[in-house]
């Protein structure tokens, strides 16, 4: 069990740890790096020998999204294989779960036995309240029994709240980036199609509507996308294909 001095150190660390997450610039990060930072800050906040991980459940599929050590990773993966365990249940249920002593734990016997063999005697799994169809939990594993009392639980709960904001911001940024990429791709495709139409109009002396009908007919006949056929026409023209007349 942690001493009062260690708990006080955790209290002093917590605001700085929260600031480390709140100050993340999403443009400089990836979702993986943000989740790893969440796990690292959790360990720094408690200032003990814990290892931490983040369990992420998306569309019913759990993954260990980040971890600070092999023990945390292996214990996460064990829960996925067994289909039970505190981290997995915390992520799905949204309830914080504490294991004071794995040697006497009865809720998840298979997992608890494995954890003891791996050297983890207590754990704390705190849900991260994110949205966007994602469920997550911040997990801490300690080689000491009863490592996570009420004060430690409160610290990690506060940290999970800050982590939720950082993860939500990163998820929103990723969505914006993906949308921008799709728009850019669509604009590029449209420009290519317009170029191909212009080439066909000049080559066959037809108007814009007829040129698009030619592209559409070729697309259906070849079972290819219009934009791909348009790209071929533009590439052929740029590479010295048949001259454009008129």
C-alpha positions as CSV (number, residue, x, y, z in Angstrom):
1,X,0.0,0.0,0.0
2,X,1.2,3.5,-0.8
3,X,2.4,5.8,2.0
4,X,0.8,9.2,2.8
5,X,3.9,10.9,1.4
6,X,3.5,9.1,-1.9
7,X,-0.2,10.1,-2.0
8,X,0.8,13.7,-1.4
9,X,3.3,13.6,-4.2
10,X,0.5,12.3,-6.4
11,X,-1.7,15.2,-5.4
12,X,1.1,17.7,-6.4
13,X,1.8,15.8,-9.7
14,X,-1.8,15.5,-10.8
15,X,-2.3,19.2,-12.0
16,X,0.9,19.1,-14.0
17,X,0.0,15.7,-15.5
18,X,-3.4,17.0,-16.5
19,X,-1.8,20.1,-18.0
20,X,0.4,17.8,-20.1
21,X,-2.6,16.2,-21.7
22,X,-4.7,19.4,-21.9
23,X,-1.8,21.1,-23.7
24,X,-1.4,18.6,-26.4
25,X,-1.4,20.1,-29.9
26,X,-3.5,17.6,-31.9
27,X,-1.9,18.7,-35.2
28,X,1.4,17.4,-33.9
29,X,0.0,14.1,-32.6
30,X,-1.6,10.9,-33.8
31,X,-4.3,8.9,-31.9
32,X,-1.7,6.4,-30.9
33,X,0.6,9.0,-29.5
34,X,-2.2,10.6,-27.5
35,X,-3.2,7.3,-26.0
36,X,0.4,6.5,-25.1
37,X,0.7,9.9,-23.4
38,X,-2.4,9.1,-21.4
39,X,-0.9,5.9,-20.1
40,X,2.4,7.5,-19.4
41,X,0.8,10.4,-17.5
42,X,-1.1,8.0,-15.4
43,X,2.1,6.3,-14.2
44,X,3.7,9.7,-13.6
45,X,0.6,10.8,-11.6
46,X,0.8,7.9,-9.2
47,X,4.6,7.9,-9.0
48,X,4.9,4.2,-8.1
49,X,5.9,1.0,-9.8
50,X,2.6,0.7,-11.7
51,X,2.3,0.0,-15.4
52,X,-0.6,1.5,-17.4
53,X,-2.5,0.8,-20.5
54,X,-5.5,2.1,-22.4
55,X,-8.2,-0.4,-23.5
56,X,-10.1,0.8,-26.5
57,X,-13.4,-0.9,-27.7
58,X,-14.7,0.1,-31.1
59,X,-17.6,-1.7,-32.8
60,X,-17.4,-4.4,-30.1
61,X,-13.7,-5.2,-30.8
62,X,-11.3,-4.5,-27.9
63,X,-7.7,-3.6,-28.4
64,X,-4.8,-2.6,-26.1
65,X,-4.3,0.8,-27.7
66,X,-1.3,1.9,-25.7
67,X,0.8,0.5,-22.8
68,X,3.8,1.6,-20.8
69,X,5.3,-1.9,-20.3
70,X,5.0,-5.5,-21.3
71,X,3.1,-6.5,-18.2
72,X,0.3,-4.1,-19.0
73,X,0.1,-5.2,-22.6
74,X,0.0,-8.9,-21.7
75,X,-2.6,-8.5,-19.1
76,X,-4.8,-6.5,-21.5
77,X,-4.4,-9.2,-24.2
78,X,-5.2,-11.9,-21.7
79,X,-8.5,-10.3,-20.9
80,X,-9.4,-10.2,-24.6
81,X,-8.6,-13.9,-25.0
82,X,-10.6,-14.8,-21.9
83,X,-13.4,-12.4,-22.7
84,X,-13.4,-11.1,-19.1
85,X,-11.3,-8.9,-16.8
86,X,-11.5,-5.6,-15.1
87,X,-10.1,-3.4,-17.9
88,X,-12.5,-4.9,-20.5
89,X,-15.5,-4.6,-18.2
90,X,-14.7,-1.1,-17.2
91,X,-14.5,0.0,-20.8
92,X,-17.8,-1.6,-21.7
93,X,-19.8,-0.9,-18.5
94,X,-18.4,2.6,-17.8
95,X,-17.8,1.7,-14.1
96,X,-14.5,1.9,-12.4
97,X,-13.2,-1.4,-11.1
98,X,-10.6,-2.1,-8.4
99,X,-8.9,-5.3,-7.6
100,X,-7.3,-5.1,-4.2
101,X,-5.6,-8.5,-4.2
102,X,-5.5,-10.8,-7.3
103,X,-4.8,-13.7,-5.0
104,X,-8.3,-13.6,-3.5
105,X,-10.1,-12.1,-6.5
106,X,-13.3,-14.1,-7.5
107,X,-14.9,-12.0,-10.2
108,X,-12.5,-12.9,-12.9
109,X,-10.7,-16.0,-11.6
110,X,-9.0,-17.0,-14.9
111,X,-7.6,-13.5,-15.3
112,X,-6.7,-13.1,-11.6
113,X,-4.7,-16.3,-11.6
114,X,-2.7,-15.2,-14.7
115,X,-2.1,-11.8,-13.2
116,X,-0.6,-13.3,-10.1
117,X,1.7,-15.5,-12.2
118,X,2.7,-12.4,-14.2
119,X,3.5,-10.4,-11.0
120,X,0.5,-8.1,-10.8
121,X,-1.3,-8.2,-7.4
122,X,-3.7,-5.3,-7.8
123,X,-5.3,-3.2,-10.5
124,X,-7.4,-0.1,-11.1
125,X,-9.5,0.2,-14.3
126,X,-11.2,3.6,-14.8
127,X,-13.5,4.3,-17.8
128,X,-12.6,7.2,-20.1
129,X,-15.8,9.0,-20.9
130,X,-15.3,9.5,-24.6
131,X,-18.0,9.5,-27.3
132,X,-17.9,8.9,-31.1
133,X,-18.9,5.3,-30.7
134,X,-15.8,4.5,-28.7
135,X,-15.4,3.0,-25.3
136,X,-12.2,3.1,-23.3
137,X,-10.6,2.4,-20.0
138,X,-7.4,3.5,-18.3
139,X,-5.8,0.5,-16.6
140,X,-3.2,0.5,-13.9
141,X,-1.4,-2.7,-12.7
142,X,0.8,-2.9,-9.5
143,X,3.0,-5.6,-8.1
144,X,1.8,-4.5,-4.6
145,X,-1.6,-5.5,-3.1
146,X,-4.1,-2.7,-2.3
147,X,-2.1,-0.2,-4.3
148,X,-5.2,1.9,-5.3
149,X,-7.1,3.4,-2.5
150,X,-9.8,6.1,-2.7
151,X,-7.3,8.9,-3.1
152,X,-5.5,7.2,-6.0
153,X,-8.9,6.3,-7.6
154,X,-9.9,10.0,-7.4
155,X,-6.6,11.1,-9.0
156,X,-7.0,8.6,-11.9
157,X,-10.7,9.5,-12.3
158,X,-9.8,13.2,-12.7
159,X,-7.1,12.2,-15.2
160,X,-9.5,10.1,-17.2
161,X,-11.7,13.2,-17.6
162,X,-8.9,15.2,-19.0
163,X,-7.8,12.3,-21.2
164,X,-11.4,12.1,-22.6
165,X,-11.1,15.7,-23.8
166,X,-7.7,15.0,-25.4
167,X,-8.9,11.8,-27.1
168,X,-12.1,13.5,-28.2
169,X,-10.1,16.4,-29.7
170,X,-7.8,14.0,-31.5
171,X,-10.7,12.0,-32.9
172,X,-12.4,15.1,-34.2
173,X,-9.2,16.3,-35.8
174,X,-8.7,12.9,-37.5
175,X,-12.3,13.2,-38.8
176,X,-11.6,16.7,-40.2
177,X,-8.4,15.5,-41.8
178,X,-10.1,12.5,-43.4
179,X,-13.0,14.7,-44.7
180,X,-10.5,17.2,-46.1
181,X,-8.6,14.4,-47.8
182,X,-11.8,13.1,-49.4
183,X,-12.8,16.6,-50.6
184,X,-9.3,17.1,-52.1
185,X,-9.5,13.7,-53.8
186,X,-13.0,14.6,-55.2
187,X,-11.8,18.0,-56.5
188,X,-8.8,16.3,-58.1
189,X,-11.0,13.7,-59.7
190,X,-13.4,16.3,-61.0
191,X,-10.5,18.3,-62.5
192,X,-9.3,15.2,-64.3
193,X,-12.7,14.4,-65.6
194,X,-13.1,17.9,-66.9
195,X,-9.7,17.6,-68.6
196,X,-10.7,14.4,-70.2
197,X,-14.0,15.9,-71.4
198,X,-12.1,18.7,-73.0
199,X,-9.8,16.3,-74.8
200,X,-12.7,14.3,-76.1
201,X,-14.6,17.4,-77.2
202,X,-11.6,18.6,-79.2
203,X,-10.8,15.2,-80.6
204,X,-14.4,14.2,-81.7
205,X,-15.9,17.7,-82.1
206,X,-18.6,17.1,-79.6
207,X,-20.0,19.2,-76.8
208,X,-19.5,18.7,-73.0
209,X,-22.6,16.6,-72.4
210,X,-21.7,14.3,-75.3
211,X,-18.1,14.0,-74.0
212,X,-19.4,12.9,-70.6
213,X,-21.7,10.4,-72.2
214,X,-18.7,8.9,-74.0
215,X,-16.9,8.6,-70.7
216,X,-19.9,7.0,-69.0
217,X,-20.4,4.5,-71.8
218,X,-16.7,3.5,-71.7
219,X,-16.9,3.2,-67.9
220,X,-19.8,0.8,-68.1
221,X,-18.3,-1.2,-70.9
222,X,-14.9,-1.6,-69.2
223,X,-16.4,-1.8,-65.7
224,X,-14.1,0.9,-64.5
225,X,-14.7,4.2,-62.6
226,X,-15.2,7.3,-64.8
227,X,-12.3,9.0,-63.0
228,X,-9.9,6.2,-63.8
229,X,-10.8,6.3,-67.5
230,X,-10.5,10.0,-67.4
231,X,-7.0,9.8,-65.9
232,X,-6.0,7.4,-68.7
233,X,-7.2,9.8,-71.4
234,X,-5.3,12.7,-69.8
235,X,-2.2,10.6,-69.4
236,X,-2.4,9.4,-73.0
237,X,-2.7,13.0,-74.1
238,X,0.1,14.3,-72.0
239,X,2.3,11.5,-73.1
240,X,2.0,12.3,-76.8
241,X,-1.1,10.4,-77.8
242,X,-3.3,11.2,-80.8
243,X,-3.3,15.0,-81.5
244,X,-6.2,17.1,-80.6
245,X,-7.9,18.6,-83.7
246,X,-9.9,21.7,-84.1
